Amino acid sequence: MSLLFCARRISFSGNMAAQQRFLVLTDDAILPIKLALHVLGELQNGRVEPDNIQIITQASSLSKLPFESSSVDAIVTISLSLEFPSTVLLEEISRILKPEGKILLKLGVETANAGKDMTLSSLKMKLLVAGFLEPESVVTKSKESSSFGVKAKKPSWKIGSSFSIKKVTKSLPKIELDDSDLIDEDSLLTEEDLKKPQLPVVGDCEVGSTRQACKNCTCGRAEAEEKVLKLGLTTDQLNNPQSACGSCGLGDAFRCSTCPYKGLPPFKLGEKVSLSENFLVADI
């Protein structure tokens, strides 16, 4: 990689701190100083002193620029290729640019209007993705040649900077109610609403800790207990069925010959086995 400097090499320290600093990058081996001054003048809208410029040639292979962060006022890239500068190099340009510093991607390619518009759009998108703001097309025409490019600027904040967001508290609006618009809730109730509801009488089948059917059972518990007796199962086995093999609830096809649930419909373990009313009624 070769470096070509204008007039003399300028050190960005000491009494040069107050002066503006400019950088020109190109992927060519040689760059005329006159061209660098002309392009920087377009970006700065005025004359640029040669002593404030540093030029780096063959910069396409660079992955890091030898400058401190936020130390350069404006940077120009000059190339014939849309691939220059690369994404990595654009990150470095963003790093060394001062807040609100300017950048100009300059192309010296003569193209048709349609191709030029597409190229400018691609360059604008490239700068936006890299974090730059307000991309703007720049077209230069002369008798000898024509060139175009896109300029933008770096945001006004530094990388890693932080600031607090003040939360604005808004007071709730005051609502004034007119008492004449209020309705008495009791006036909306009817005589039927005010009557105390009568609870249903608890049947004999629900009385007692054994929960056995009474002699004159009419709720269906007697029939259920009769089915349980005929099946040879306990009430707990029907209400909370369990299986040592895990296949009892799948049906007779998966049950062994000694399974207590043989003949019952499939069920889920832990859930009550539901039996239809005609489950034990003979088919013939």
MIKOL-774358 format. One record per residue: x, z negated, y negated of N, C-alpha, C in turn. Coordinates in steps of 0.1 Angstrom, whole numbers, m for minus. Layout:
N
NODE    n.X    n.Z    n.Y   ca.X   ca.Z   ca.Y    c.X    c.Z    c.Y
NODE      X      Z      Y      X      Z      Y      X      Z      Y
...
end
This chain:
284
NODE    n.X    n.Z    n.Y   ca.X   ca.Z   ca.Y    c.X    c.Z    c.Y
NODE      9      0     12      0      0      0      9      0    m12
NODE      6      9    m22     14     10    m34      6      5    m46
NODE     12     m1    m55      6     m6    m67     12      1    m80
NODE      3      5    m88      7     12   m100      1      5   m112
NODE     10      0   m121      5     m7   m133      7      0   m146
NODE     m2     m2   m155     m2      5   m168      9     m2   m177
NODE     18      5   m183     27      1   m193     36    m10   m187
NODE     31    m22   m185     39    m33   m179     29    m42   m171
NODE     34    m50   m162     26    m58   m154     22    m71   m163
NODE      9    m74   m163      4    m85   m171      2    m97   m162
NODE      6   m108   m166      3   m120   m158     m9   m127   m165
NODE    m19   m130   m156    m31   m136   m162    m29   m151   m163
NODE    m21   m156   m172    m19   m170   m174    m12   m172   m187
NODE    m10   m184   m191     m4   m187   m204    m12   m182   m216
NODE     m5   m175   m225    m12   m171   m238    m21   m159   m235
NODE    m22   m153   m223    m31   m142   m221    m45   m147   m217
NODE    m47   m160   m216    m59   m165   m211    m71   m161   m220
NODE    m69   m159   m233    m80   m156   m242    m83   m141   m242
NODE    m74   m133   m237    m76   m119   m237    m85   m114   m225
NODE    m92   m103   m227   m100    m98   m216    m91    m92   m206
NODE    m96    m92   m193    m88    m87   m182    m96    m77   m175
NODE    m90    m65   m172    m97    m54   m165    m89    m50   m153
NODE    m97    m45   m143    m91    m41   m131    m97    m28   m127
NODE    m88    m18   m123    m92     m5   m118    m88     m4   m103
NODE    m97     m1    m94    m94      1    m80    m97     16    m76
NODE    m88     22    m68    m90     35    m63    m85     36    m49
NODE    m90     46    m42    m85     48    m28    m74     59    m28
NODE    m71     65    m40    m61     75    m41    m47     69    m42
NODE    m37     77    m39    m23     72    m40    m18     71    m55
NODE    m24     79    m63    m19     79    m77    m32     80    m86
NODE    m32     73    m97    m43     74   m107    m37     75   m121
NODE    m41     86   m128    m36     87   m142    m41     76   m151
NODE    m32     71   m159    m36     60   m168    m46     64   m178
NODE    m46     77   m182    m56     82   m192    m70     81   m186
NODE    m71     85   m173    m84     84   m166    m89     70   m165
NODE    m80     61   m162    m85     47   m161    m89     41   m174
NODE    m82     45   m185    m87     41   m199   m100     47   m202
NODE   m102     60   m199   m114     67   m202   m126     60   m195
NODE   m125     57   m182   m136     52   m174   m139     37   m179
NODE   m129     30   m182   m131     16   m187   m138     16   m201
NODE   m134     26   m209   m141     28   m222   m156     31   m220
NODE   m159     38   m210   m174     41   m207   m181     28   m204
NODE   m174     20   m196   m181      7   m192   m182     m3   m203
NODE   m171     m4   m212   m171    m13   m222   m177     m8   m235
NODE   m181      5   m235   m186     11   m248   m176     10   m259
NODE   m164     12   m257   m153     11   m267   m139     13   m262
NODE   m130     11   m270   m115     13   m266   m111      1   m259
NODE   m103      3   m249    m97     m7   m241    m81     m6   m242
NODE    m75    m18   m245    m61    m18   m247    m54    m16   m233
NODE    m44     m8   m232    m37     m6   m219    m30    m18   m214
NODE    m26    m28   m223    m19    m40   m218    m28    m49   m210
NODE    m41    m47   m211    m51    m56   m204    m56    m50   m191
NODE    m50    m39   m187    m55    m32   m175    m45    m34   m163
NODE    m50    m36   m152    m42    m36   m139    m48    m27   m130
NODE    m40    m18   m124    m45     m7   m115    m40    m10   m101
NODE    m48     m9    m91    m44    m10    m77    m48      3    m70
NODE    m39     10    m65    m42     23    m57    m42     20    m42
NODE    m48     30    m35    m49     28    m21    m56     15    m17
NODE    m66     12    m24    m73     m1    m22    m83     m1    m11
NODE    m85     10     m4    m95     10      6    m92      1     18
NODE    m79     m2     20    m76    m10     32    m75    m25     28
NODE    m78    m28     15    m77    m42     11    m89    m50     16
NODE    m86    m62     21    m97    m72     24    m98    m83     15
NODE    m87    m85      7    m86    m96     m3    m79    m91    m15
NODE    m84    m95    m27    m77    m91    m39    m69   m103    m45
NODE    m57   m100    m50    m47   m111    m54    m51   m116    m68
NODE    m63   m121    m70    m68   m127    m82    m76   m140    m79
NODE    m76   m149    m89    m83   m161    m88    m98   m158    m90
NODE   m107   m167    m85   m121   m165    m87   m125   m166   m101
NODE   m135   m157   m105   m140   m156   m119   m129   m155   m129
NODE   m120   m145   m127   m109   m144   m136   m108   m130   m143
NODE   m117   m121   m139   m116   m107   m144   m129   m104   m152
NODE   m128    m97   m163   m140    m94   m171   m148    m82   m167
NODE   m140    m71   m162   m147    m59   m158   m138    m52   m147
NODE   m145    m46   m138   m138    m39   m127   m144    m25   m125
NODE   m136    m15   m123   m140     m1   m121   m134      4   m108
NODE   m142     10   m100   m137     17    m88   m139     32    m90
NODE   m128     39    m87   m128     54    m88   m125     60    m75
NODE   m134     69    m70   m132     74    m56   m140     87    m55
NODE   m137     95    m45   m144    107    m41   m153    104    m29
NODE   m153     92    m24   m160     89    m12   m171     78    m15
NODE   m183     80     m9   m193     70    m10   m190     57     m3
NODE   m181     57      7   m177     46     15   m168     36      8
NODE   m163     40     m4   m155     31    m12   m162     26    m24
NODE   m162     13    m27   m155      3    m20   m164     m2     m8
NODE   m157     m8      2   m164    m13     14   m172    m26     10
NODE   m180    m30     20   m187    m42     18   m178    m55     16
NODE   m167    m55     24   m158    m66     22   m151    m66      9
NODE   m148    m54      4   m141    m53     m9   m151    m57    m21
NODE   m164    m53    m19   m174    m57    m29   m176    m72    m30
NODE   m175    m79    m19   m175    m93    m19   m163    m99    m26
NODE   m152    m93    m25   m140    m98    m32   m142    m95    m47
NODE   m147    m83    m51   m150    m80    m65   m159    m90    m71
NODE   m170    m93    m64   m179   m103    m69   m172   m117    m70
NODE   m163   m120    m62   m156   m133    m63   m147   m134    m75
NODE   m140   m123    m78   m130   m124    m89   m136   m121   m103
NODE   m148   m115   m103   m155   m112   m116   m160   m125   m122
NODE   m159   m126   m135   m165   m137   m143   m180   m136   m143
NODE   m187   m147   m145   m201   m146   m146   m205   m136   m157
NODE   m215   m127   m154   m219   m117   m163   m209   m106   m165
NODE   m198   m106   m156   m188    m96   m156   m194    m82   m152
NODE   m188    m71   m156   m194    m58   m154   m186    m51   m142
NODE   m193    m42   m135   m187    m34   m125   m192    m20   m126
NODE   m184    m10   m124   m187      4   m124   m182     11   m112
NODE   m191     17   m104   m187     25    m92   m187     39    m97
NODE   m175     46    m98   m174     59   m104   m171     69    m93
NODE   m179     80    m93   m176     91    m83   m173    104    m91
NODE   m163    111    m87   m160    124    m94   m164    136    m85
NODE   m176    136    m80   m181    147    m71   m192    155    m78
NODE   m190    168    m78   m201    177    m84   m211    180    m73
NODE   m223    176    m75   m234    178    m65   m246    184    m72
NODE   m255    188    m64   m268    193    m69   m276    181    m74
NODE   m286    184    m82   m294    173    m87   m301    164    m76
NODE   m306    170    m66   m312    163    m55   m302    154    m48
NODE   m290    159    m45   m280    152    m39   m274    141    m48
NODE   m274    144    m61   m269    133    m70   m278    122    m71
NODE   m291    125    m72   m301    114    m72   m301    105    m60
NODE   m299    111    m48   m298    103    m36   m286     95    m36
NODE   m275    100    m41   m262     93    m41   m263     81    m51
NODE   m269     83    m63   m271     72    m72   m280     61    m67
NODE   m290     65    m60   m299     55    m54   m292     47    m43
NODE   m283     54    m35   m275     47    m25   m266     37    m31
NODE   m259     41    m43   m250     32    m49   m257     20    m55
NODE   m269     22    m61   m276     11    m67   m280      1    m56
NODE   m285      6    m45   m288     m3    m34   m276    m11    m29
NODE   m264     m4    m28   m252    m10    m24   m248    m22    m33
NODE   m250    m20    m46   m247    m31    m55   m257    m43    m55
NODE   m270    m39    m53   m280    m49    m52   m278    m58    m40
NODE   m274    m52    m28   m272    m59    m16   m260    m69    m18
NODE   m250    m64    m26   m238    m72    m28   m240    m84    m38
NODE   m252    m84    m44   m255    m95    m53   m255    m92    m67
NODE   m252    m80    m71   m251    m76    m85   m265    m73    m91
NODE   m266    m74   m104   m279    m73   m111   m279    m61   m120
NODE   m292    m56   m123   m294    m45   m133   m286    m33   m131
NODE   m286    m27   m119   m279    m14   m117   m284     m3   m125
NODE   m275      5   m131   m279     16   m140   m270     28   m138
NODE   m276     40   m138   m269     52   m136   m261     56   m148
NODE   m249     61   m145   m240     66   m156   m236     80   m152
NODE   m239     90   m161   m235    104   m158   m226    109   m170
NODE   m215    115   m166   m205    120   m176   m203    135   m174
NODE   m204    143   m184   m202    157   m183   m192    162   m193
NODE   m183    170   m189   m173    176   m198   m170    190   m194
NODE   m162    197   m202   m158    211   m199   m150    212   m186
NODE   m142    203   m183   m133    203   m172   m140    199   m159
NODE   m148    188   m159   m154    183   m147   m166    174   m151
NODE   m173    170   m141   m184    161   m143   m184    150   m133
NODE   m188    138   m137   m188    127   m128   m200    118   m130
NODE   m203    110   m121   m214    100   m123   m211     88   m115
NODE   m219     78   m117   m217     65   m111   m228     55   m114
NODE   m226     43   m110   m236     32   m113   m229     20   m118
NODE   m234     14   m128   m228      2   m133   m238    m10   m132
NODE   m233    m22   m131   m241    m34   m129   m234    m46   m134
NODE   m239    m57   m133   m232    m69   m137   m234    m81   m127
NODE   m225    m90   m128   m226   m102   m119   m235   m112   m125
NODE   m242   m120   m117   m251   m130   m123   m244   m140   m132
NODE   m251   m147   m140   m245   m156   m149   m240   m169   m143
NODE   m243   m172   m131   m239   m184   m124   m227   m182   m115
NODE   m219   m192   m113   m208   m191   m104   m212   m194    m90
NODE   m204   m189    m81   m206   m192    m66   m204   m207    m64
NODE   m214   m213    m58   m214   m227    m55   m219   m236    m66
NODE   m224   m230    m77   m229   m239    m88   m243   m243    m84
NODE   m247   m255    m90   m260   m260    m87   m266   m266   m100
NODE   m279   m267   m100   m286   m272   m112   m299   m278   m107
NODE   m303   m288   m114   m316   m295   m110   m328   m288   m116
NODE   m338   m289   m108   m351   m282   m113   m360   m294   m117
NODE   m364   m293   m130   m373   m303   m135   m388   m300   m131
NODE   m393   m310   m125   m407   m308   m120   m417   m312   m131
NODE   m425   m303   m134   m435   m305   m145   m448   m311   m139
NODE   m451   m323   m143   m463   m330   m138   m474   m327   m148
NODE   m485   m322   m142   m497   m319   m149   m507   m330   m147
NODE   m513   m335   m157   m524   m345   m156   m537   m338   m151
NODE   m544   m345   m143   m557   m339   m139   m567   m339   m150
NODE   m575   m329   m151   m585   m328   m161   m596   m339   m160
NODE   m600   m344   m171   m610   m354   m172   m624   m348   m171
NODE   m632   m354   m162   m645   m349   m160   m655   m359   m164
NODE   m664   m356   m173   m674   m365   m178   m687   m362   m171
NODE   m693   m372   m165   m706   m370   m157   m717   m377   m165
NODE   m728   m370   m165   m740   m375   m172   m748   m382   m161
NODE   m751   m395   m165   m759   m403   m155   m772   m397   m151
NODE   m778   m389   m160   m791   m384   m158   m791   m373   m146
NODE   m778   m368   m143   m777   m358   m132   m775   m365   m119
NODE   m773   m378   m118   m771   m385   m106   m784   m387    m98
NODE   m784   m387    m85   m796   m388    m76   m794   m401    m68
NODE   m804   m409    m67   m803   m421    m58   m804   m416    m43
NODE   m793   m420    m36   m792   m416    m22   m804   m421    m13
NODE   m809   m433    m16   m820   m439     m8   m833   m431    m10
NODE   m834   m424    m21   m847   m416    m24   m847   m404    m15
NODE   m836   m400     m9   m836   m388      0   m840   m392     14
NODE   m841   m404     17   m845   m409     31   m860   m409     32
NODE   m865   m406     44   m879   m407     47   m882   m419     55
NODE   m895   m422     58   m898   m434     65   m893   m433     80
NODE   m893   m421     85   m887   m419     99   m872   m422     99
NODE   m865   m419     88   m851   m421     88   m848   m436     87
NODE   m857   m444     81   m855   m458     80   m858   m466     92
NODE   m865   m460    102   m869   m468    114   m856   m470    123
NODE   m856   m482    129   m844   m485    137   m846   m478    150
NODE   m836   m470    155   m837   m463    167   m837   m472    179
NODE   m845   m469    189   m847   m477    201   m838   m471    212
NODE   m829   m480    218   m820   m476    228   m827   m474    241
NODE   m823   m465    250   m830   m463    263   m827   m475    272
NODE   m837   m478    280   m835   m489    290   m825   m486    301
NODE   m816   m495    303   m806   m493    313   m812   m494    327
NODE   m810   m485    336   m816   m485    349   m809   m495    358
NODE   m815   m498    369   m809   m508    378   m797   m503    385
NODE   m795   m490    385   m783   m484    392   m771   m487    385
NODE   m772   m490    372   m760   m493    364   m756   m508    364
NODE   m765   m516    370   m763   m531    370   m754   m535    382
NODE   m745   m544    379   m737   m550    390   m724   m543    391
NODE   m714   m550    397   m700   m545    397   m698   m535    409
NODE   m707   m536    419   m706   m527    430   m711   m513    427
NODE   m720   m511    418   m726   m499    414   m732   m492    426
NODE   m739   m499    434   m746   m493    445   m760   m490    442
NODE   m766   m480    449   m780   m476    446   m789   m487    450
NODE   m800   m489    442   m810   m498    445   m820   m493    455
NODE   m829   m501    460   m838   m497    470   m847   m486    466
NODE   m852   m487    454   m861   m476    448   m854   m467    439
NODE   m842   m462    443   m834   m454    434   m841   m441    431
NODE   m841   m438    418   m847   m425    413   m837   m416    405
NODE   m824   m421    404   m815   m414    395   m806   m405    403
NODE   m807   m405    417   m798   m396    425   m786   m403    431
NODE   m784   m416    428   m772   m423    433   m774   m425    448
NODE   m786   m427    453   m788   m429    467   m784   m417    475
NODE   m788   m405    470   m785   m392    477   m770   m390    477
NODE   m763   m394    466   m749   m392    465   m742   m401    475
NODE   m746   m413    476   m740   m422    486   m742   m418    500
NODE   m754   m412    503   m757   m407    516   m747   m395    520
NODE   m744   m387    510   m735   m376    513   m721   m381    516
NODE   m717   m392    509   m704   m397    511   m703   m403    525
NODE   m714   m410    529   m713   m416    542   m713   m406    553
NODE   m720   m395    551   m719   m384    561   m706   m377    562
NODE   m699   m376    551   m686   m370    550   m675   m379    556
NODE   m678   m392    556   m667   m401    561   m657   m404    551
NODE   m660   m402    538   m651   m405    527   m656   m417    519
NODE   m647   m423    512   m651   m434    503   m654   m428    489
NODE   m661   m436    481   m664   m432    468   m651   m429    459
NODE   m641   m437    461   m629   m436    454   m622   m423    458
NODE   m623   m419    471   m617   m406    475   m623   m394    469
NODE   m636   m395    465   m643   m384    459   m641   m384    444
NODE   m641   m396    438   m640   m397    423   m626   m395    419
NODE   m616   m399    427   m602   m397    423   m594   m392    435
NODE   m596   m380    439   m589   m374    451   m574   m373    449
NODE   m567   m377    460   m553   m376    460   m548   m369    472
NODE   m536   m364    472   m531   m356    484   m516   m359    485
NODE   m512   m363    498   m498   m365    500   m490   m352    501
NODE   m497   m341    507   m490   m329    508   m492   m319    496
NODE   m502   m322    488   m504   m314    476   m512   m302    478
NODE   m517   m300    491   m525   m288    494   m540   m291    496
NODE   m544   m304    496   m558   m307    499   m568   m301    490
NODE   m564   m300    477   m574   m294    467   m575   m279    467
NODE   m567   m272    475   m566   m257    475   m577   m251    483
NODE   m583   m259    493   m593   m253    502   m589   m255    516
NODE   m599   m252    525   m597   m253    540   m585   m245    545
NODE   m583   m234    539   m572   m225    544   m558   m231    542
NODE   m557   m241    534   m544   m247    531   m544   m262    537
NODE   m555   m267    543   m556   m280    547   m552   m281    562
NODE   m546   m293    566   m542   m295    579   m555   m299    587
NODE   m553   m301    600   m564   m304    609   m570   m318    607
NODE   m561   m327    602   m565   m341    601   m568   m344    586
NODE   m570   m334    578   m572   m337    563   m586   m343    561
NODE   m587   m354    554   m601   m360    552   m610   m352    544
NODE   m604   m342    536   m612   m334    527   m616   m320    534
NODE   m614   m319    547   m617   m307    554   m632   m304    553
NODE   m636   m292    549   m650   m288    548   m655   m289    533
NODE   m648   m296    524   m652   m297    510   m647   m285    503
NODE   m654   m282    492   m649   m270    483   m636   m274    476
NODE   m629   m264    471   m616   m267    464   m618   m276    452
NODE   m609   m284    449   m610   m293    437   m596   m295    431
NODE   m596   m301    420   m583   m305    413   m580   m319    416
NODE   m567   m322    419   m563   m336    422   m565   m345    410
NODE   m571   m356    413   m573   m366    402   m586   m364    395
NODE   m594   m353    398   m607   m351    392   m618   m352    402
NODE   m629   m357    398   m640   m359    407   m644   m347    415
NODE   m647   m348    428   m651   m337    436   m666   m335    434
NODE   m670   m323    429   m684   m321    427   m690   m314    439
NODE   m702   m320    444   m709   m315    455   m722   m309    451
NODE   m726   m298    455   m739   m292    452   m750   m300    459
NODE   m763   m298    454   m774   m306    460   m776   m302    475
NODE   m774   m290    478   m777   m285    492   m764   m284    500
NODE   m754   m292    497   m741   m291    503   m742   m294    518
NODE   m750   m305    522   m751   m309    536   m763   m304    542
NODE   m771   m295    536   m783   m289    542   m778   m278    551
NODE   m784   m278    563   m781   m268    573   m785   m254    568
NODE   m777   m244    571   m780   m230    567   m791   m224    575
NODE   m793   m229    587   m803   m224    596   m815   m233    598
end
